[in-house]
Amino acid sequence: MDALVFYFDSLSLFEWISGGILFLSFLIQLCFYLFIYKKPYTHQRKQQESSFSTDDLPGISVIVTSKNNSEELKKNLPFILEQDYPHFEVIVVNSGSTDETDMVLKAAELKYPHLYHTFVPEGADSINEKKLALTLGIKAAKYDLLLFTEDFCKPCTSRWITTFGLEFAKGYDIVLGFNRINISKKVSSRKFILYDNLIHHLKFLSMAVLQKPFMGIGRNLAYKKELFFANKGYSSILNIEGGDDDLYINRIAPGKVTNVLLSPDSLTEASGVNNFFIWRALKSKYLYTKQFYKGFSAHFFALDTFSKYLFYAALTGCMVLGIITPNYPLLACASLLFIIRYWTQLIIINRSSKLFDGVTYRINLILFDLFQPFNNMRFRRYANKRNNLRR
């Protein structure tokens, strides 16, 4: 005991401050992983198959917009149209395409009677073209439940619509899903892109599980048509480019009964992300509209980023002090905290990854963890510059 008291008395003020910052940031990081990022995994483990008969499930309108992407549309549309669900329709809105999109849709309509297509008139405002296309699709929908995805996405199984139908039958207003990315192993940054996509989903899905939803992605989400008209469509975000999915959910989700779907049947898969530039365009869309999010939940993860870099900075300081001073107990404590955080992070991230794309992370997790916020900042600058040039 005397030796312990002597040790603490011998610590300098700088060592006390460095050690205190390290321990505080460690606790914050541990809370994020154990009580936030772990939520989707535990939520999926607790979910049970509903006893509803498929014949009693509500009708659903699936809405897809397409612009000059006829090849992807032709490839992915059959996966949507051939769903195993009793009452559904698929509405595709041709958003001013100049390629073969119209021919693809007319050919598909001959085979699938539950497919309907319409188009955005010429001269539509480019900033709100996607919102107009979705509005036309929503107004054309004959069912009260709307399920959205993109032309470059496909459901992972034939029970995709069923999983959403079961959630609406339970009384939910909004249902958010996961969209995984099918990316070639030849792409050098493949694992980082998948990690980035996973973390992005874990953030908003975790808060939705906690009934604090702040966004969703149009590649896999659903809500009731009455919400759209009750909120006067996209009127609240018409002056903002994009945001028809994430920003719109940010506006309408608070106070609504929201659920998260993470079963294998509920997933969609995005294709065509085969290089850095396509990924940047996909990612920067959300980084641009993020600055317009409202509510505490939308900005809560800034604390995660701040505490993460604070942890690494304090860790470096404590380890350098432990070696130079020398102060081996400080060095040992700093190393132990790093190992605990790393293993906690590794277990939770890998368990979550198994639910979706099956990628296993090891030591590269540390590099991805450090680099991702810098990459987001870089992409956000690109998105702001791009959108400013368009105005």
C-alpha positions in Angstrom: 0.0 0.0 0.0 2.8 2.4 0.9 4.5 1.6 -2.5 1.2 2.5 -4.3 0.9 5.8 -2.4 4.5 6.6 -3.1 4.0 5.9 -6.8 0.9 8.2 -7.1 2.7 10.9 -5.2 5.6 10.7 -7.6 3.5 11.3 -10.7 4.0 14.7 -12.3 1.0 16.9 -13.2 1.5 16.2 -16.9 1.3 12.4 -16.2 -1.9 12.9 -14.1 -3.5 14.9 -16.9 -2.4 12.5 -19.7 -3.6 9.5 -17.7 -6.9 11.1 -16.8 -7.6 12.1 -20.4 -6.7 8.6 -21.6 -9.0 6.9 -19.0 -12.0 9.3 -19.6 -11.8 8.9 -23.4 -11.4 5.2 -23.0 -14.7 5.1 -21.0 -16.5 7.1 -23.6 -15.3 4.9 -26.4 -16.3 1.8 -24.5 -19.8 3.1 -24.0 -20.2 3.9 -27.7 -19.3 0.3 -28.7 -21.1 -1.5 -25.8 -24.3 0.6 -25.8 -24.6 2.1 -29.3 -22.7 0.2 -32.0 -23.7 -3.2 -30.5 -27.4 -2.4 -30.7 -28.1 -3.6 -34.3 -26.5 -7.0 -33.6 -28.4 -7.6 -30.3 -31.6 -6.3 -32.0 -31.3 -8.9 -34.7 -30.6 -11.6 -32.2 -33.8 -10.8 -30.3 -36.1 -10.5 -33.3 -38.4 -13.4 -33.8 -40.4 -14.6 -36.9 -43.9 -13.2 -36.9 -46.9 -15.5 -36.8 -48.9 -13.4 -39.3 -50.2 -15.3 -42.3 -48.9 -13.9 -45.6 -52.4 -13.7 -46.9 -53.2 -11.2 -44.1 -50.2 -8.9 -44.9 -50.9 -5.4 -46.3 -50.4 -4.4 -49.9 -47.1 -2.7 -50.6 -46.0 -0.4 -53.5 -42.3 -0.6 -54.3 -41.0 2.6 -55.8 -37.8 2.9 -57.9 -36.5 5.9 -59.8 -34.1 5.5 -62.7 -32.0 7.9 -64.8 -29.7 6.7 -67.6 -29.0 3.4 -65.9 -30.8 0.9 -68.2 -28.2 -1.9 -67.8 -28.4 -2.0 -64.0 -32.2 -1.6 -64.1 -32.6 -4.5 -66.5 -30.4 -6.7 -64.3 -32.0 -5.8 -60.9 -35.7 -5.3 -61.8 -36.5 -9.0 -62.0 -35.3 -9.6 -58.4 -37.9 -7.0 -57.3 -40.7 -8.1 -59.6 -40.4 -11.8 -58.7 -40.8 -11.4 -54.9 -42.8 -13.9 -53.0 -45.5 -11.6 -51.7 -49.2 -11.8 -52.2 -50.1 -8.1 -52.8 -47.6 -5.7 -54.3 -46.8 -3.5 -57.2 -43.6 -2.1 -58.6 -43.6 1.5 -59.9 -40.5 2.7 -61.8 -40.2 6.4 -62.6 -38.1 7.2 -65.6 -36.3 10.4 -64.6 -35.5 11.9 -68.0 -33.3 9.0 -69.3 -31.8 9.3 -72.7 -30.6 5.7 -72.8 -32.7 2.5 -73.3 -34.5 2.8 -69.9 -37.9 3.2 -71.6 -37.5 0.2 -73.8 -36.4 -1.9 -70.8 -39.5 -0.9 -68.9 -41.9 -1.5 -71.8 -40.5 -5.0 -72.3 -40.7 -5.8 -68.6 -44.4 -4.7 -68.5 -45.3 -7.3 -71.1 -44.0 -10.0 -68.7 -45.0 -8.5 -65.3 -48.5 -7.1 -65.1 -47.8 -5.7 -61.6 -45.1 -3.4 -63.0 -46.1 0.2 -63.9 -43.9 3.0 -65.1 -44.2 6.7 -65.5 -41.7 9.5 -66.3 -40.6 13.0 -65.2 -41.5 15.6 -67.7 -38.8 17.5 -69.6 -37.5 20.7 -68.1 -37.7 19.5 -64.5 -35.6 21.4 -61.9 -32.3 19.5 -61.7 -32.0 20.2 -58.0 -35.4 18.6 -57.2 -35.6 16.1 -60.1 -35.2 13.1 -57.9 -37.8 14.4 -55.4 -40.3 15.1 -58.3 -39.7 11.5 -59.6 -40.4 10.0 -56.2 -43.5 12.2 -55.7 -44.9 11.0 -59.0 -44.3 7.4 -58.0 -45.9 7.9 -54.6 -49.0 9.6 -56.1 -49.3 6.7 -58.5 -49.0 4.1 -55.8 -52.3 2.2 -55.1 -51.2 0.8 -51.7 -50.7 2.8 -48.5 -47.3 1.3 -47.7 -44.3 2.5 -49.7 -41.0 0.5 -50.0 -38.0 2.2 -51.7 -34.9 1.1 -53.4 -32.6 2.2 -56.3 -32.1 0.9 -59.8 -28.6 -0.2 -59.0 -29.8 -2.3 -56.1 -31.5 -5.7 -55.8 -33.2 -7.6 -52.9 -30.9 -10.4 -51.5 -33.8 -12.9 -51.3 -37.4 -13.3 -52.6 -38.7 -12.5 -49.1 -37.6 -8.9 -49.0 -41.0 -7.4 -49.3 -42.4 -10.0 -46.8 -40.0 -8.8 -44.1 -41.3 -5.2 -44.4 -44.9 -6.3 -44.7 -44.6 -8.2 -41.4 -43.2 -5.1 -39.7 -46.0 -2.9 -40.9 -48.5 -5.5 -39.8 -47.1 -4.9 -36.3 -48.0 -1.2 -36.4 -44.7 0.5 -37.4 -44.8 3.7 -39.4 -41.2 3.7 -40.7 -39.0 0.7 -41.3 -35.2 1.1 -42.0 -33.1 -1.6 -43.6 -29.4 -2.3 -44.4 -27.9 -2.0 -47.9 -24.7 -3.9 -48.4 -22.3 -3.2 -51.3 -21.2 -5.8 -53.8 -17.8 -4.7 -54.7 -15.1 -6.6 -56.7 -12.2 -8.0 -54.8 -10.0 -6.4 -57.4 -10.8 -3.0 -56.0 -7.8 -2.1 -53.7 -9.9 -0.2 -51.2 -12.6 -2.8 -51.0 -12.3 -3.6 -47.3 -12.2 0.0 -46.3 -15.3 0.8 -48.4 -17.2 -2.1 -46.8 -16.0 -0.9 -43.3 -17.2 2.6 -44.1 -20.6 1.4 -45.2 -20.9 -0.8 -42.1 -20.1 2.1 -39.7 -22.4 4.4 -41.6 -25.3 2.0 -41.1 -24.5 1.1 -37.5 -24.7 4.7 -36.6 -28.2 5.5 -37.8 -29.6 2.0 -37.2 -28.4 2.0 -33.6 -30.2 5.2 -32.9 -33.3 3.9 -34.6 -33.2 0.8 -32.4 -33.1 3.2 -29.4 -36.1 5.1 -30.9 -34.0 8.1 -31.8 -34.0 7.8 -35.6 -32.2 10.6 -37.5 -31.9 9.3 -41.1 -32.4 6.4 -43.5 -31.1 5.4 -47.0 -33.3 5.2 -50.1 -31.6 1.9 -51.1 -33.7 0.1 -48.4 -36.4 1.9 -46.5 -40.2 2.0 -46.1 -42.8 4.3 -44.7 -46.6 4.9 -44.8 -48.0 7.0 -47.6 -50.0 9.0 -45.1 -46.7 10.4 -43.6 -45.7 11.7 -46.9 -48.9 13.7 -47.4 -49.2 14.7 -43.8 -45.7 16.3 -44.1 -46.6 18.0 -47.4 -44.3 15.8 -49.4 -40.7 17.1 -49.8 -41.8 20.8 -49.3 -39.5 21.2 -46.2 -36.3 20.3 -48.1 -37.0 21.6 -51.6 -34.2 24.1 -51.4 -31.6 21.4 -50.7 -30.1 19.2 -53.4 -30.7 15.5 -52.5 -32.0 14.5 -49.1 -35.0 12.7 -50.5 -34.2 9.7 -48.2 -31.8 10.6 -45.3 -32.8 14.2 -44.8 -36.5 13.4 -45.3 -36.4 10.6 -42.7 -34.6 13.1 -40.4 -37.6 15.4 -40.7 -40.5 12.9 -40.4 -39.1 10.1 -38.1 -39.0 11.9 -34.7 -42.1 10.9 -32.8 -43.0 8.1 -35.2 -42.9 4.4 -34.5 -39.8 3.3 -36.3 -38.2 -0.2 -36.5 -35.0 -1.7 -37.9 -34.8 -4.8 -40.1 -31.5 -6.7 -40.3 -32.4 -10.2 -41.2 -30.8 -11.8 -44.2 -34.1 -11.6 -46.1 -34.5 -7.9 -45.5 -31.2 -6.8 -47.1 -30.6 -5.2 -50.4 -27.4 -5.2 -52.3 -25.9 -2.3 -54.3 -23.9 -3.2 -57.4 -21.7 -1.2 -59.8 -19.5 0.3 -57.0 -16.3 -0.9 -58.7 -14.0 2.1 -58.3 -13.1 5.0 -56.0 -15.0 7.6 -57.9 -18.4 5.8 -57.9 -18.0 5.2 -54.1 -17.1 8.9 -53.6 -20.2 10.0 -55.4 -22.4 7.6 -53.4 -20.9 8.6 -50.1 -20.7 12.3 -50.6 -24.4 12.5 -51.3 -25.0 11.8 -47.6 -22.1 13.9 -46.3 -23.5 16.9 -48.0 -27.1 16.6 -46.6 -25.7 15.7 -43.2 -25.1 19.4 -42.4 -28.9 20.0 -42.6 -29.9 17.3 -40.1 -31.9 18.3 -37.1 -31.9 16.9 -33.6 -29.5 15.7 -31.0 -29.2 12.1 -32.5 -27.8 13.4 -35.8 -24.8 15.1 -34.2 -24.3 12.7 -31.3 -21.5 10.8 -33.1 -19.3 13.9 -33.2 -18.5 12.9 -29.6 -17.4 9.5 -30.8 -15.0 11.0 -33.3 -13.6 13.5 -30.8 -13.2 11.0 -28.0 -11.5 8.5 -30.4 -8.8 10.9 -31.5 -8.5 12.1 -27.9 -7.9 8.5 -26.8 -5.2 7.9 -29.5 -3.5 11.2 -28.6 -3.5 10.5 -24.9 -2.4 6.9 -25.5 0.6 8.1 -27.5 1.5 10.7 -24.9 1.2 8.1 -22.0 3.3 5.5 -23.9 6.0 8.1 -24.7 6.1 9.3 -21.1 6.2 5.7 -19.9 9.2 4.9 -22.0 11.2 8.2 -21.5 10.6 8.8 -17.8 10.6 5.7 -17.4 7.2 5.0 -15.9 6.4 1.4 -16.6 3.2 1.2 -14.7 1.8 4.1 -16.8 3.1 2.3 -19.9 1.4 -1.0 -18.8 -1.9 0.7 -18.0 -2.0 2.6 -21.3 -1.2 -0.6 -23.2 -4.0 -2.5 -21.3 -6.6 0.2 -22.1 -5.6 0.1 -25.8 -6.0 -3.8 -25.8 -9.4 -3.7 -24.1 -10.7 -1.1 -26.5 -9.3 -2.8 -29.6 -10.7 -6.2 -28.6 -14.1 -4.8 -27.8 -14.2 -2.9 -31.1 -13.0 -6.0 -33.0 -15.6 -8.3 -31.5 -18.5 -5.9 -32.1 -17.5 -4.9 -35.6 -16.9 -8.4 -36.8 -20.1 -9.7 -35.3 -22.0 -7.0 -37.0 -20.1 -7.5 -40.3 -21.1 -11.2 -40.2 -24.8 -10.2 -40.4 -24.2 -8.3 -43.7 -21.2 -8.8 -45.8 -19.1 -11.4 -43.9 -15.8 -9.4 -44.0 -13.5 -10.1 -41.1 -11.3 -7.3 -39.8 -8.1 -7.7 -37.9 -5.2 -5.3 -37.4 -6.5 -3.2 -40.4 -9.4 -2.2 -38.1 -7.1 0.3 -36.3 -6.0 1.9 -39.6 -9.6 2.1 -40.9 -10.8 3.5 -37.5 -8.2 6.3 -37.7 -8.6 7.1 -41.4 -12.4 7.1 -41.8 -13.2 10.5 -40.2 -10.4 12.1 -42.3 -11.8 10.5 -45.4 -15.3 11.8 -44.6 -14.0 15.3 -44.1 -12.3 15.1 -47.5 -15.4 13.8 -49.2 -17.6 16.4 -47.5 -15.4 19.2 -49.0 -15.7 17.6 -52.4 -19.5 17.3 -52.0 -19.9 21.0 -50.9 -17.7 22.2 -53.8 -19.6 20.1 -56.3 -23.0 21.3 -55.1 -21.9 24.9 -55.0 -20.8 24.7 -58.7 -24.2 23.3 -59.7 -26.1 26.3 -58.2 
